[in-house]
Amino acid sequence: MMSKPPGSDHSQSVKKLGPFWLMPGITKINGLTYFVSAMLAVPMMAALSFLQPMMMKLVGVDRVIQGTLSGDLVFYQECVVLLLTPFIGALADKLDRRPLLMLGIALLGIGYAFYPFADSIFMMYAYRTIFAAGLALVATVISIINMDYVQDRSRGKWVALASMTQGLGIFALTQILRRLPAEFAKMGFSEALTAKYLFWGCTGICLFLFLIATFGLSRKKPAEAREREPLFSLVRLGLTAARENSRIALAYGCAFAARGDVLVVGTFGFLWTQQAAEDLGLGIAAGYQRGGIIFGVVQGSALIWAMMMGAILDKIDRVTGVIIAFSLSAVGYTVFGLVEDPFSSRIFIPAIILGMGESSTIIAGNALIGQSAPAPIRGTVLGSYALFGAFGILIATALGGRLFDLWMPGAPFVQMGIINSMILTAAIIVRIRTGRFLPVRIRDA
């Protein structure tokens, strides 16, 4: 049975949220709730990487393997994500998006609640399993909702604002982490108690996010969702789409690089500053303070640049936007990684370029996949998009952790500069071969 065209009845009328044209059936409350949910969800997916260096010190992990273990923990986490993601994307096409997102948020909160009780490397892996299942659900479903809610003609600015709100959330988180350990130390709290309070604070944020998602997100499945397709058929469709459309394949490559980018900054950035602080005879608080300053510069530049990049993407071919994004990212990561001392002022210019590149690759990749994914299998294609993002994290963290220990602390960033250069080359080839495609519009009837 064919669905009614947009605007065929009042309940399916097209609405606007500020400058954004929403999809039929999506309300302003749904749109606002998405932005708030994304602003809280993305920091909660990243916070564990920021807090991991603190847990490794408390558990007593030898410094010479901290980089490798940091990478291996994220590698294991992403293996779980890798196994679950394509099925979550397919389930999102068969079920409502909202319950899957709520389940994911609940699992993230449970993971944060238990993680500070880890007293061995084995227990860190065990609690990562719970967290990873939640991460797979939240990361996949939040990206699907992102594409469900907005028309293609507004997608560039929409994705840019979403990236800005997410970046604002991460920026706020890092600035809190920069200050709280020192404040708790002044109050006489032990490092173990400080860790518990920080992790449990994340659990509280997850609970608040759960309530927001429950009452504010749309309860309707998209009309195009394929309810009658077998689950494994939907998974195959996501991979087949890339073989048939080079722009979808390029978008998967963008996810591969962009998700690895974000995790590398969080996983190895704070570890780098913590070890540098130890070399200077300082403690955990000083390392987190410096890491927060650097990360604040990265996220600040990402926030300022995000809306500009979004506006650009709504006026040019999306693959051209990918070329701009990955040019910035390749330069930013490479130069940042070659800085020897994170306490040197020379790190700030590369950090600014890195931030611009980081936000640009995420926005450009999301805009490209949103434009290219066929509506009947949007959830499936977005699930595969997240799947390739998980692959990127596997490579970035497993290899990056070993390079951190065996070569230099900046090596994971240089590695990401090389990967971003490879995606840049692929984007140039796709742009030449496929020509120019501009954003399309859906008009109310």
C-alpha positions as CSV (number, residue, x, y, z in Angstrom):
1,M,0.0,0.0,0.0
2,M,1.4,3.4,-1.0
3,S,1.7,6.1,1.5
4,K,-0.1,9.4,1.0
5,P,2.0,12.2,-0.5
6,P,3.2,14.9,1.9
7,G,0.6,17.4,2.6
8,S,-2.4,15.2,1.6
9,D,-4.0,15.6,5.0
10,H,-3.8,18.0,7.9
11,S,-2.0,15.6,10.2
12,Q,0.8,15.3,7.7
13,S,1.2,19.0,7.0
14,V,4.7,20.3,6.6
15,K,5.9,22.6,9.5
16,K,8.9,24.9,10.0
17,L,11.1,25.1,13.1
18,G,12.8,28.5,12.7
19,P,14.7,28.3,9.3
20,F,14.2,24.5,9.1
21,W,11.6,22.7,7.0
22,L,10.5,19.6,8.9
23,M,9.4,16.4,7.4
24,P,5.6,15.7,7.3
25,G,4.2,14.7,10.6
26,I,7.1,16.0,12.7
27,T,6.2,18.7,15.2
28,K,8.2,21.6,16.5
29,I,8.4,19.9,19.9
30,N,9.8,16.8,18.3
31,G,12.5,19.0,16.6
32,L,13.4,20.9,19.7
33,T,13.6,17.7,21.7
34,Y,15.9,16.1,19.1
35,F,18.4,19.0,19.6
36,V,18.3,18.8,23.4
37,S,18.6,15.0,23.3
38,A,21.6,15.2,20.9
39,M,23.3,17.9,23.0
40,L,23.2,15.5,26.0
41,A,23.5,12.1,24.3
42,V,26.7,12.8,22.4
43,P,28.7,13.9,25.5
44,M,27.5,10.9,27.3
45,M,28.8,8.7,24.6
46,A,32.2,10.4,24.8
47,A,32.6,11.0,28.5
48,L,33.9,7.5,29.3
49,S,36.9,8.1,27.1
50,F,37.6,11.4,29.0
51,L,37.4,9.6,32.4
52,Q,39.3,6.5,31.4
53,P,42.8,7.8,32.2
54,M,41.6,8.5,35.8
55,M,40.3,4.9,36.1
56,M,43.6,3.4,34.8
57,K,45.6,5.2,37.4
58,L,43.2,4.0,40.2
59,V,43.3,0.4,39.0
60,G,47.1,0.6,38.9
61,V,47.7,0.1,35.2
62,D,51.4,0.5,34.3
63,R,52.1,3.7,32.4
64,V,54.0,1.9,29.6
65,I,50.8,0.2,28.5
66,Q,48.2,2.8,29.2
67,G,48.0,4.0,25.6
68,T,47.6,0.4,24.3
69,L,45.0,-0.5,27.0
70,S,43.1,2.8,26.2
71,G,43.0,1.8,22.6
72,D,42.1,-1.8,23.3
73,L,39.2,-0.9,25.6
74,V,37.7,1.3,22.9
75,F,38.5,-1.5,20.3
76,Y,36.5,-4.0,22.4
77,Q,33.7,-1.5,22.8
78,E,33.5,-0.9,19.1
79,C,33.5,-4.7,18.4
80,V,30.3,-4.9,20.4
81,V,29.0,-1.8,18.5
82,L,30.0,-3.4,15.3
83,L,28.1,-6.6,16.0
84,L,24.9,-4.7,17.1
85,T,24.8,-1.7,14.8
86,P,23.5,-3.1,11.5
87,F,20.7,-5.0,13.3
88,I,19.8,-1.8,15.3
89,G,19.5,0.1,12.1
90,A,17.3,-2.6,10.6
91,L,15.1,-2.8,13.7
92,A,14.7,0.9,13.6
93,D,13.0,0.4,10.2
94,K,10.7,-2.2,11.7
95,L,10.0,-0.6,15.1
96,D,9.6,2.8,16.5
97,R,12.8,4.8,16.9
98,R,12.0,6.1,20.4
99,P,12.0,2.9,22.5
100,L,15.3,1.8,21.0
101,L,16.8,5.2,22.0
102,M,15.4,5.0,25.5
103,L,16.9,1.5,26.0
104,G,20.3,2.8,24.8
105,I,20.2,5.7,27.2
106,A,19.3,3.4,30.1
107,L,22.3,1.1,29.3
108,L,24.7,4.1,29.2
109,G,23.5,5.2,32.6
110,I,23.9,1.7,34.0
111,G,27.4,1.5,32.6
112,Y,28.4,4.8,34.2
113,A,26.9,3.7,37.5
114,F,29.0,0.5,37.8
115,Y,32.3,1.6,36.1
116,P,33.9,3.3,39.1
117,F,33.7,0.0,41.0
118,A,36.1,-1.6,38.5
119,D,39.1,-3.0,40.4
120,S,40.8,-4.8,37.6
121,I,41.3,-4.6,33.9
122,F,38.8,-7.5,33.5
123,M,36.1,-5.6,35.3
124,M,36.7,-2.5,33.1
125,Y,36.1,-4.7,30.1
126,A,33.0,-6.2,31.7
127,Y,31.4,-2.8,32.4
128,R,32.4,-1.6,28.9
129,T,30.1,-4.3,27.5
130,I,27.1,-2.7,29.1
131,F,28.2,0.7,28.0
132,A,28.9,-0.5,24.4
133,A,25.5,-1.9,24.0
134,G,24.0,1.4,25.0
135,L,26.4,3.3,22.8
136,A,25.4,1.2,19.7
137,L,21.7,1.9,20.3
138,V,22.1,5.7,21.0
139,A,24.6,6.4,18.2
140,T,22.6,4.6,15.6
141,V,19.1,5.8,16.5
142,I,20.0,9.4,17.2
143,S,21.5,9.6,13.7
144,I,18.4,8.1,12.1
145,I,16.2,10.5,13.9
146,N,18.4,13.3,12.7
147,M,17.7,12.3,9.1
148,D,13.9,11.5,9.7
149,Y,13.0,15.0,11.0
150,V,14.2,17.4,8.3
151,Q,13.8,18.0,4.6
152,D,16.9,17.9,2.4
153,R,16.7,21.6,1.5
154,S,17.4,22.4,5.2
155,R,19.6,19.5,6.0
156,G,23.0,21.3,5.8
157,K,22.0,24.0,8.3
158,W,20.1,21.4,10.4
159,V,23.1,19.1,10.7
160,A,25.3,22.1,11.4
161,L,23.1,23.2,14.3
162,A,22.9,19.6,15.6
163,S,26.7,19.5,15.4
164,M,26.9,22.8,17.3
165,T,24.6,21.6,20.1
166,Q,26.5,18.4,20.4
167,G,29.8,20.3,20.4
168,L,28.4,22.7,23.0
169,G,27.5,19.7,25.2
170,I,31.0,18.2,24.8
171,F,32.6,21.6,25.5
172,A,30.6,22.0,28.7
173,L,31.5,18.5,29.8
174,T,35.2,19.0,29.2
175,Q,35.2,22.3,31.1
176,I,33.4,20.7,34.0
177,L,35.9,17.8,34.0
178,R,38.7,20.4,33.8
179,R,37.6,22.0,37.1
180,L,35.9,19.3,39.2
181,P,38.9,17.1,40.1
182,A,40.8,20.1,41.4
183,E,37.8,21.3,43.3
184,F,37.2,17.9,44.9
185,A,40.9,17.7,45.8
186,K,40.6,21.1,47.6
187,M,37.6,19.6,49.5
188,G,39.7,16.7,50.7
189,F,38.1,14.0,48.5
190,S,40.2,11.1,47.5
191,E,40.8,10.3,43.8
192,A,38.7,7.2,44.1
193,L,35.7,9.2,45.6
194,T,36.2,11.9,42.9
195,A,36.0,9.2,40.2
196,K,32.7,7.9,41.7
197,Y,31.1,11.3,41.8
198,L,32.1,12.1,38.2
199,F,30.8,8.8,36.9
200,W,27.5,9.0,38.9
201,G,27.0,12.5,37.6
202,C,27.0,11.0,34.1
203,T,24.4,8.5,35.3
204,G,22.2,11.4,36.5
205,I,22.5,13.1,33.1
206,C,21.5,9.9,31.4
207,L,18.4,9.7,33.6
208,F,17.4,13.3,32.7
209,L,18.0,12.5,29.0
210,F,15.8,9.4,29.3
211,L,12.9,11.5,30.5
212,I,13.3,14.1,27.8
213,A,13.4,11.5,25.0
214,T,10.4,9.7,26.5
215,F,8.1,12.7,26.3
216,G,9.4,14.8,23.5
217,L,10.4,12.6,20.6
218,S,7.9,11.5,17.9
219,R,6.0,8.3,18.6
220,K,5.3,7.7,14.9
221,K,7.3,5.5,12.6
222,P,8.2,7.1,9.3
223,A,5.7,6.1,6.6
224,E,8.5,4.7,4.5
225,A,9.8,2.2,7.1
226,R,9.9,-1.4,5.8
227,E,7.9,-3.3,8.4
228,R,7.6,-6.5,6.3
229,E,11.2,-6.9,5.2
230,P,13.1,-9.7,6.9
231,L,15.8,-8.4,9.2
232,F,18.8,-9.8,7.4
233,S,17.4,-8.5,4.1
234,L,17.5,-5.0,5.5
235,V,21.1,-5.4,6.6
236,R,22.1,-6.6,3.1
237,L,20.3,-3.6,1.6
238,G,22.5,-1.2,3.5
239,L,25.6,-2.7,2.0
240,T,24.1,-3.1,-1.5
241,A,23.2,0.6,-1.5
242,A,26.9,1.5,-1.3
243,R,27.8,-0.8,-4.2
244,E,25.1,0.9,-6.4
245,N,25.8,4.5,-5.3
246,S,29.3,5.8,-5.0
247,R,28.1,8.8,-2.9
248,I,26.7,6.4,-0.3
249,A,30.0,4.6,-0.4
250,L,31.9,7.9,0.1
251,A,29.5,8.8,3.0
252,Y,30.4,5.4,4.7
253,G,34.1,6.4,4.3
254,C,33.3,9.8,5.9
255,A,31.8,8.0,8.9
256,F,34.9,5.7,9.0
257,A,37.2,8.7,9.4
258,A,34.9,11.1,11.3
259,R,33.9,8.9,14.2
260,G,37.6,7.8,14.6
261,D,38.5,11.5,14.7
262,V,36.3,12.2,17.7
263,L,37.3,9.2,19.7
264,V,41.0,9.8,19.1
265,V,40.7,13.3,20.6
266,G,38.8,12.0,23.6
267,T,40.7,8.8,24.2
268,F,44.3,10.0,23.7
269,G,44.1,13.7,24.3
270,F,43.5,13.5,28.0
271,L,45.9,10.6,28.4
272,W,48.6,12.7,26.7
273,T,48.1,15.7,29.0
274,Q,47.9,13.5,32.1
275,Q,51.2,11.8,31.3
276,A,52.8,15.2,30.4
277,A,51.6,16.5,33.8
278,E,53.2,13.5,35.6
279,D,56.5,14.3,33.8
280,L,56.3,17.8,35.2
281,G,55.6,16.5,38.7
282,L,51.9,17.4,38.7
283,G,48.9,15.3,39.5
284,I,45.7,14.1,37.8
285,A,43.9,17.5,38.3
286,A,46.6,19.4,36.4
287,G,46.5,17.0,33.5
288,Y,42.7,17.2,33.3
289,Q,42.9,21.0,33.5
290,R,45.3,21.2,30.6
291,G,43.4,18.6,28.6
292,G,40.2,20.6,29.2
293,I,41.8,23.8,27.9
294,I,43.0,22.1,24.7
295,F,39.7,20.3,24.2
296,G,37.9,23.6,24.9
297,V,39.9,25.3,22.1
298,V,39.1,22.4,19.7
299,Q,35.4,22.4,20.5
300,G,35.2,26.2,20.5
301,S,36.5,26.4,17.0
302,A,34.2,23.6,16.0
303,L,31.2,25.4,17.4
304,I,32.1,28.7,15.7
305,W,32.7,27.1,12.3
306,A,29.8,24.6,12.3
307,M,27.0,26.9,11.2
308,M,29.2,28.4,8.5
309,M,29.9,24.9,7.2
310,G,26.2,24.1,7.3
311,A,25.3,27.2,5.3
312,I,28.0,26.3,2.8
313,L,26.6,22.7,2.4
314,D,23.1,23.9,1.6
315,K,24.5,25.9,-1.4
316,I,27.0,23.5,-2.9
317,D,27.3,19.9,-4.0
318,R,27.6,17.7,-0.9
319,V,30.7,15.9,-2.1
320,T,32.4,19.3,-2.7
321,G,31.6,20.0,1.0
322,V,33.3,16.7,1.9
323,I,36.4,17.8,0.0
324,I,36.5,21.1,2.0
325,A,35.9,19.3,5.3
326,F,38.5,16.6,4.9
327,S,41.1,19.1,3.7
328,L,40.8,21.0,7.0
329,S,40.8,17.8,9.0
330,A,43.8,16.2,7.3
331,V,45.9,19.4,8.0
332,G,44.6,19.9,11.5
333,Y,45.2,16.4,12.8
334,T,48.6,16.0,11.2
335,V,50.0,19.3,12.5
336,F,48.4,18.8,16.0
337,G,50.0,15.4,16.3
338,L,53.5,16.7,15.5
339,V,53.5,19.1,18.4
340,E,55.8,17.6,21.0
341,D,54.6,19.3,24.2
342,P,50.8,19.7,25.0
343,F,51.7,22.3,27.6
344,S,53.3,24.5,24.8
345,S,51.3,27.4,23.4
346,R,52.2,26.1,19.9
347,I,49.4,23.5,20.2
348,F,46.6,26.0,20.0
349,I,46.7,27.0,16.3
350,P,46.6,23.3,15.2
351,A,43.9,22.7,17.8
352,I,41.7,25.4,16.1
353,I,42.2,23.9,12.6
354,L,41.6,20.4,14.1
355,G,38.3,21.6,15.6
356,M,37.1,23.1,12.3
357,G,38.0,19.9,10.5
358,E,36.4,17.7,13.1
359,S,33.0,19.4,13.0
360,S,33.2,19.8,9.2
361,T,33.7,16.1,8.5
362,I,30.8,15.1,10.8
363,I,28.5,17.7,9.2
364,A,29.5,17.0,5.6
365,G,29.2,13.2,6.1
366,N,25.8,13.5,7.7
367,A,24.5,15.8,5.0
368,L,25.8,13.5,2.2
369,I,24.3,10.4,3.7
370,G,21.0,12.2,4.4
371,Q,20.8,13.3,0.8
372,S,21.8,10.0,-0.7
373,A,20.0,7.4,1.5
374,P,16.8,6.1,-0.2
375,A,13.8,6.9,2.1
376,P,12.4,3.3,2.3
377,I,15.7,2.0,3.8
378,R,16.9,5.2,5.5
379,G,17.3,3.4,8.9
380,T,19.1,0.6,7.3
381,V,21.5,2.8,5.4
382,L,22.1,4.9,8.5
383,G,22.8,1.7,10.4
384,S,25.4,0.8,7.9
385,Y,26.8,4.4,8.1
386,A,27.2,3.9,11.9
387,L,28.7,0.5,11.2
388,F,31.5,2.0,9.1
389,G,32.0,4.6,11.9
390,A,32.6,1.7,14.3
391,F,35.1,0.2,11.8
392,G,36.9,3.5,11.8
393,I,37.1,3.6,15.6
394,L,38.5,0.0,15.6
395,I,41.4,1.0,13.4
396,A,42.0,4.4,15.0
397,T,42.0,3.2,18.6
398,A,43.7,-0.2,18.2
399,L,46.5,1.1,16.1
400,G,46.6,4.5,17.7
401,G,47.0,3.1,21.2
402,R,50.1,1.1,20.1
403,L,51.6,4.1,18.2
404,F,51.0,6.2,21.4
405,D,53.1,3.8,23.5
406,L,55.7,2.8,20.9
407,W,56.2,6.0,18.9
408,M,55.0,9.2,20.5
409,P,51.8,10.6,22.2
410,G,50.9,12.6,19.1
411,A,51.0,9.6,16.8
412,P,47.3,8.7,16.9
413,F,46.6,12.2,15.6
414,V,49.1,11.9,12.8
415,Q,47.5,8.6,12.0
416,M,44.1,10.3,11.6
417,G,45.6,13.0,9.4
418,I,46.7,10.2,7.0
419,I,43.2,8.5,7.1
420,N,41.5,11.9,6.4
421,S,43.8,12.4,3.5
422,M,42.7,9.1,2.0
423,I,39.0,10.0,2.3
424,L,39.8,13.4,0.7
425,T,41.4,11.7,-2.3
426,A,38.3,9.4,-2.6
427,A,36.0,12.4,-2.4
428,I,37.8,14.2,-5.3
429,I,37.5,11.1,-7.4
430,V,33.7,10.7,-6.7
431,R,33.1,14.4,-7.4
432,I,34.8,14.1,-10.8
433,R,32.9,10.9,-11.7
434,T,29.4,11.8,-10.5
435,G,29.1,15.5,-11.3
436,R,27.1,18.0,-9.3
437,F,24.0,17.3,-7.2
438,L,22.3,20.2,-5.3
439,P,19.9,19.8,-2.3
440,V,16.2,19.0,-3.3
441,R,13.0,20.4,-1.8
442,I,9.7,18.9,-0.6
443,R,6.9,21.4,-0.8
444,D,3.6,21.3,1.1
445,A,0.7,20.4,-1.1
